[in-house]
Amino acid sequence: MKYGSEFRDPQLASALVAAIAAEVKDYTGPMTLMEVCGTHTMSIYQHGIRSLLPEQIKLVSGPGCPVCVTPIGFVDRAVAYARQPDTIIATFGDMIRVPGSTSSLLREKALGADVQIVYSPLDAVKLAAKHPEKRVVFLGVGFETTAPTIGGSLLEAKQLGLHNYFVLCAHKTMPAPMAALTSDPELKVDGYLCPAHVSAVIGADAYRPLSEEYGVPCVVTGFEPLDMLRGIQMLAQQIVSGRAEVENEYQRIVKAEGNQRALQILHQVFEPCDADWRGIGSIRGSGLRIRDEFAAFDAEQQLSVQVEPPKEHKGCLCGEILKGKVAPKDCPLFRKGCTPENPVGACMVSSEGTCAAEYKYGC
């Protein structure tokens, strides 16, 4: 198939739905499949994938939204920097509305802080070059998908000799939380729909330890409806036959070895570290920190600021939603105190958040 519309063909979708039903007709008990990609989450809600599946297949959303898993303390630090004179905060759009303990970047901007939305880390580098009298702090949030581009911005800043460009780093890596969720006795995941964007960088082989050590089937899956249904079918086939392998439905984009150039930049600028995940806690080796060679650009090391103690919002179940233990509708704030116009938790803010998807599409 060559065109996007072909991956939404109703007849092919119906055939896949029938094939999934035939695959699990003799399977007893529930089959819980988790997607760990925010774009997958939106696709599942937008195209009503859940409503097409046999009742024994349960789809749950995991920690696939990078904005959602960013700890509230990171937002508080960003707010503290925004309050400093001669400081520009550069960020992707979603982060500006995420509530911190007592404020948000959007609120600080309304109060006069210089907070600017950029579409690329290189735009933030250009800001620093244009305003040498100011400190530009870029909010480095994301998984392996965005880390190479932000690493590239540090390489560019170093080449230009900039001394006023900084990155507040909160990068995370994906396979580690999948292993943590698999080990959670309260959450039984039978198979993973592995994230497509991340897999384009790290490659399908990155999930082999998960399938080999934990015995969990994994399928790297694209975003279109036929991608999603085919990925679910492939997982069902593995589970029914008792296999636990890594399969790649998204072969038109994802390679076994990943994007070697992107990985080279990532490893050149960053190194693994322990990281805090909202709702999950600290996961060993699941984060990326800026290497010592680039410490001059590390905001947390170079820019001292007083940060208020983090305080989670009472009643918000964002953490439990990110672990797939509850659905957005289970949260007492959903559609009441928490809406896209007045978000309480990050899951309602991000365009990839589970609560935002449920609110927009319902399913």
C-alpha positions as CSV (number, residue, x, y, z in Angstrom):
1,M,0.0,0.0,0.0
2,K,1.3,3.5,-0.9
3,Y,-1.3,6.0,0.4
4,G,-2.6,6.9,3.8
5,S,-6.2,6.3,2.8
6,E,-5.4,2.7,2.0
7,F,-4.6,2.1,5.7
8,R,-8.2,3.1,6.5
9,D,-10.0,0.8,4.1
10,P,-13.3,-0.3,5.7
11,Q,-13.3,-3.7,3.9
12,L,-9.8,-4.6,5.0
13,A,-10.6,-3.4,8.5
14,S,-13.7,-5.7,8.6
15,A,-11.5,-8.6,7.5
16,L,-9.0,-7.9,10.2
17,V,-11.7,-7.7,12.9
18,A,-13.1,-11.0,11.7
19,A,-9.6,-12.5,11.8
20,I,-9.0,-11.3,15.4
21,A,-12.3,-12.7,16.5
22,A,-11.5,-16.1,14.9
23,E,-8.1,-16.1,16.5
24,V,-9.4,-15.7,20.1
25,K,-12.8,-17.5,19.8
26,D,-11.5,-20.5,21.8
27,Y,-9.3,-18.4,24.2
28,T,-10.6,-18.5,27.7
29,G,-10.1,-15.5,30.0
30,P,-9.2,-11.9,29.3
31,M,-6.4,-10.8,27.1
32,T,-4.9,-7.4,28.2
33,L,-2.9,-5.5,25.6
34,M,-1.2,-2.2,26.5
35,E,-0.1,0.5,24.1
36,V,2.7,2.7,25.3
37,C,2.5,5.5,22.7
38,G,0.4,8.6,23.0
39,T,-0.3,8.6,19.2
40,H,-1.5,5.0,19.5
41,T,-3.8,6.1,22.3
42,M,-5.3,8.8,20.2
43,S,-5.7,6.5,17.2
44,I,-7.5,3.9,19.3
45,Y,-10.0,6.5,20.6
46,Q,-10.4,8.3,17.3
47,H,-11.1,5.2,15.2
48,G,-13.2,3.4,17.9
49,I,-10.8,0.4,17.9
50,R,-12.0,-0.9,21.2
51,S,-15.6,-1.2,20.0
52,L,-14.5,-3.4,17.1
53,L,-12.7,-6.0,19.3
54,P,-14.0,-9.2,20.9
55,E,-15.0,-8.7,24.5
56,Q,-12.1,-10.8,25.9
57,I,-9.6,-8.4,24.4
58,K,-9.0,-5.4,26.7
59,L,-6.9,-2.4,25.5
60,V,-5.3,-0.3,28.2
61,S,-3.2,2.8,27.8
62,G,0.3,3.0,29.4
63,P,2.8,5.7,30.0
64,G,3.3,6.6,26.4
65,C,2.7,10.4,26.7
66,P,6.1,12.1,27.5
67,V,4.4,15.3,28.8
68,C,2.1,13.1,31.1
69,V,5.0,11.1,32.7
70,T,7.1,14.2,33.4
71,P,7.1,14.8,37.2
72,I,5.4,17.8,38.7
73,G,8.7,18.9,40.2
74,F,10.1,19.5,36.7
75,V,7.2,21.9,35.9
76,D,7.8,23.7,39.2
77,R,11.5,24.1,38.3
78,A,10.5,25.4,34.9
79,V,8.1,27.9,36.5
80,A,10.9,29.0,38.9
81,Y,13.2,29.7,35.9
82,A,10.4,31.6,34.1
83,R,10.2,33.9,37.1
84,Q,13.9,34.9,36.8
85,P,14.8,38.2,35.1
86,D,16.5,38.0,31.7
87,T,15.3,34.5,31.1
88,I,13.5,33.1,28.2
89,I,11.7,29.7,28.5
90,A,11.5,27.9,25.2
91,T,9.2,24.9,25.0
92,F,7.0,22.7,22.9
93,G,3.4,23.7,23.1
94,D,1.9,21.1,25.4
95,M,4.2,21.8,28.3
96,I,3.0,25.4,28.6
97,R,-0.4,24.3,30.0
98,V,0.7,21.6,32.4
99,P,-0.1,22.5,36.0
100,G,2.7,22.6,38.5
101,S,2.2,22.7,42.2
102,T,0.9,26.2,42.3
103,S,1.3,27.6,38.8
104,S,1.9,26.8,35.2
105,L,4.0,28.4,32.4
106,L,0.9,29.7,30.8
107,R,0.0,31.5,34.0
108,E,3.5,32.9,34.4
109,K,3.4,34.1,30.8
110,A,0.2,35.9,31.5
111,L,2.0,37.5,34.4
112,G,4.8,38.8,32.2
113,A,7.3,35.9,32.0
114,D,9.0,35.4,28.6
115,V,7.7,32.0,27.7
116,Q,7.9,31.1,24.0
117,I,6.6,28.1,22.1
118,V,9.0,26.7,19.6
119,Y,8.6,23.9,17.0
120,S,12.2,22.7,17.1
121,P,15.1,22.8,19.6
122,L,17.1,24.6,16.9
123,D,14.5,27.5,17.2
124,A,15.6,27.8,20.8
125,V,19.2,27.9,19.7
126,K,18.3,30.7,17.4
127,L,16.6,32.6,20.2
128,A,19.8,32.3,22.3
129,A,21.9,33.6,19.4
130,K,19.5,36.5,18.8
131,H,19.3,37.5,22.5
132,P,22.8,37.1,23.9
133,E,21.8,39.3,26.9
134,K,19.3,36.7,28.0
135,R,19.5,33.1,29.2
136,V,17.4,30.7,27.1
137,V,16.2,27.6,28.8
138,F,14.7,24.9,26.6
139,L,12.5,22.3,28.2
140,G,13.9,18.9,27.2
141,V,10.9,16.6,27.5
142,G,10.4,13.4,25.5
143,F,11.5,9.9,24.8
144,E,14.1,8.7,22.4
145,T,12.2,10.3,19.6
146,T,13.0,13.9,20.6
147,A,16.3,13.3,22.4
148,P,18.5,13.2,19.3
149,T,17.0,16.5,18.0
150,I,17.7,18.1,21.4
151,G,21.2,16.6,21.5
152,G,21.7,18.1,18.0
153,S,20.8,21.5,19.5
154,L,23.5,21.2,22.1
155,L,26.0,20.3,19.4
156,E,24.9,23.3,17.4
157,A,25.1,25.6,20.5
158,K,28.6,24.3,21.2
159,Q,29.7,24.9,17.6
160,L,28.3,28.5,17.7
161,G,30.1,29.2,21.0
162,L,26.8,30.1,22.8
163,H,27.1,30.6,26.5
164,N,23.4,31.5,27.2
165,Y,21.7,28.3,25.9
166,F,20.6,25.7,28.4
167,V,18.5,22.6,28.4
168,L,16.4,21.5,31.4
169,C,16.6,17.8,30.8
170,A,13.8,15.3,31.6
171,H,14.3,12.7,28.8
172,K,13.1,9.2,29.4
173,T,13.6,5.9,27.6
174,M,10.8,3.5,26.8
175,P,11.7,-0.2,27.3
176,A,12.5,0.3,31.0
177,P,9.0,1.3,32.2
178,M,7.5,-1.5,30.1
179,A,9.6,-3.9,32.2
180,A,8.5,-2.2,35.4
181,L,4.8,-2.5,34.5
182,T,5.3,-6.1,33.5
183,S,6.7,-6.8,37.0
184,D,3.8,-5.1,38.7
185,P,1.7,-7.8,40.4
186,E,-1.5,-5.7,40.3
187,L,-1.3,-5.2,36.5
188,K,-1.2,-8.2,34.2
189,V,-0.2,-7.2,30.7
190,D,-0.4,-10.1,28.2
191,G,1.2,-8.2,25.3
192,Y,2.5,-4.8,24.2
193,L,1.8,-2.6,21.2
194,C,5.2,-1.1,21.1
195,P,5.5,2.6,20.2
196,A,6.2,3.5,16.6
197,H,7.9,6.9,16.8
198,V,10.3,5.6,19.5
199,S,10.9,2.3,17.7
200,A,11.9,4.3,14.5
201,V,14.9,5.5,16.5
202,I,15.8,2.6,18.8
203,G,14.7,-0.2,16.5
204,A,12.5,-3.3,17.1
205,D,15.4,-5.3,18.6
206,A,15.3,-3.0,21.6
207,Y,12.3,-4.9,23.0
208,R,13.9,-8.4,22.8
209,P,15.1,-8.4,26.4
210,L,11.4,-7.7,27.4
211,S,10.1,-10.7,25.4
212,E,13.0,-13.0,26.3
213,E,13.3,-12.2,30.0
214,Y,9.7,-11.5,30.9
215,G,8.0,-13.7,28.3
216,V,5.7,-10.9,27.1
217,P,4.8,-10.7,23.4
218,C,5.7,-7.4,21.7
219,V,4.6,-6.0,18.3
220,V,5.9,-2.7,16.9
221,T,2.8,-1.1,15.4
222,G,2.0,1.8,13.1
223,F,-0.7,4.5,13.8
224,E,-3.4,3.9,11.1
225,P,-6.5,1.8,11.9
226,L,-5.2,-1.1,9.8
227,D,-1.9,-0.9,11.5
228,M,-3.5,-1.1,14.9
229,L,-5.8,-4.0,14.0
230,R,-3.0,-5.9,12.4
231,G,-0.8,-5.3,15.5
232,I,-3.6,-6.6,17.8
233,Q,-4.0,-9.6,15.5
234,M,-0.3,-10.4,15.7
235,L,-0.3,-10.1,19.5
236,A,-3.4,-12.3,19.7
237,Q,-1.7,-15.0,17.6
238,Q,1.4,-15.0,19.8
239,I,-0.7,-15.2,23.0
240,V,-2.9,-17.9,21.8
241,S,0.0,-20.0,20.6
242,G,2.1,-19.4,23.7
243,R,4.8,-17.5,22.0
244,A,6.7,-14.4,23.3
245,E,8.5,-12.7,20.5
246,V,9.2,-9.3,19.0
247,E,7.4,-8.8,15.7
248,N,7.4,-5.7,13.5
249,E,4.1,-4.7,11.9
250,Y,5.5,-1.3,11.0
251,Q,8.3,-2.5,8.7
252,R,7.7,0.3,6.2
253,I,9.3,2.7,8.8
254,V,10.9,0.7,11.7
255,K,14.1,-1.3,11.2
256,A,15.4,-3.9,13.6
257,E,18.5,-1.8,14.3
258,G,16.8,1.5,14.4
259,N,18.2,4.9,13.2
260,Q,21.9,4.6,13.8
261,R,22.6,8.3,13.1
262,A,20.0,9.4,15.6
263,L,21.3,6.9,18.2
264,Q,24.8,8.2,17.7
265,I,23.8,11.7,18.5
266,L,21.7,10.5,21.4
267,H,24.7,8.6,23.0
268,Q,27.1,11.4,22.2
269,V,25.2,14.0,24.2
270,F,23.3,11.9,26.8
271,E,24.0,9.0,29.2
272,P,21.6,6.8,31.1
273,C,20.4,7.7,34.5
274,D,17.6,6.8,37.0
275,A,14.5,8.8,36.4
276,D,11.2,9.6,38.1
277,W,8.0,8.8,36.2
278,R,4.8,10.4,37.2
279,G,2.6,7.7,38.7
280,I,5.2,5.0,38.5
281,G,8.1,6.4,40.6
282,S,11.8,6.0,40.1
283,I,12.9,3.5,37.4
284,R,16.5,2.6,37.3
285,G,18.3,3.5,34.0
286,S,15.1,4.9,32.4
287,G,16.3,8.4,31.9
288,L,18.9,10.4,30.0
289,R,21.1,13.1,31.5
290,I,23.5,15.5,29.8
291,R,27.0,14.2,29.7
292,D,29.8,16.0,31.5
293,E,31.3,17.2,28.1
294,F,28.1,19.3,27.7
295,A,27.5,20.3,31.3
296,A,27.9,24.0,30.4
297,F,24.4,23.6,28.7
298,D,22.8,21.8,31.6
299,A,20.3,24.2,33.2
300,E,20.0,22.2,36.4
301,Q,23.8,22.3,36.9
302,Q,24.4,25.8,35.8
303,L,21.4,27.8,36.9
304,S,20.6,27.8,40.6
305,V,17.0,28.5,41.5
306,Q,14.7,28.0,44.5
307,V,12.0,25.4,43.7
308,E,8.9,25.0,45.8
309,P,8.2,21.5,47.2
310,P,6.2,19.5,44.7
311,K,2.5,19.0,45.6
312,E,0.2,16.7,43.6
313,H,-3.3,17.9,43.0
314,K,-5.8,16.2,45.3
315,G,-8.2,13.8,43.6
316,C,-6.2,13.6,40.3
317,L,-5.7,10.0,39.2
318,C,-3.3,10.8,36.5
319,G,-0.7,8.5,38.0
320,E,-3.0,5.5,38.1
321,I,-4.2,6.2,34.6
322,L,-0.6,6.2,33.3
323,K,-0.1,2.8,34.7
324,G,-3.2,1.5,33.0
325,K,-4.9,0.6,36.3
326,V,-7.8,2.9,36.0
327,A,-9.6,4.6,33.0
328,P,-10.2,8.4,32.7
329,K,-13.8,7.9,33.6
330,D,-12.8,6.5,36.9
331,C,-11.3,9.8,38.0
332,P,-13.7,11.9,40.0
333,L,-12.4,15.1,38.4
334,F,-12.8,13.9,34.8
335,R,-15.2,16.2,32.8
336,K,-15.9,18.0,36.1
337,G,-13.1,19.8,37.7
338,C,-10.7,18.7,35.0
339,T,-11.3,19.6,31.3
340,P,-9.0,20.6,28.4
341,E,-9.9,24.3,29.1
342,N,-9.1,23.9,32.8
343,P,-6.8,20.8,33.2
344,V,-5.8,19.5,36.6
345,G,-3.6,16.7,35.4
346,A,-1.1,16.4,32.6
347,C,-3.2,13.5,31.0
348,M,-5.8,16.1,30.2
349,V,-3.3,18.7,28.8
350,S,-1.3,16.8,26.2
351,S,-2.6,16.1,22.8
352,E,-1.3,12.5,23.4
353,G,-2.9,12.2,26.9
354,T,-5.3,9.4,27.7
355,C,-7.8,11.8,29.4
356,A,-7.6,14.2,26.5
357,A,-8.4,11.3,24.1
358,E,-11.3,10.1,26.2
359,Y,-12.7,13.6,26.5
360,K,-12.4,14.3,22.8
361,Y,-13.6,11.0,21.3
362,G,-15.0,8.9,24.1
363,C,-15.1,5.1,23.6
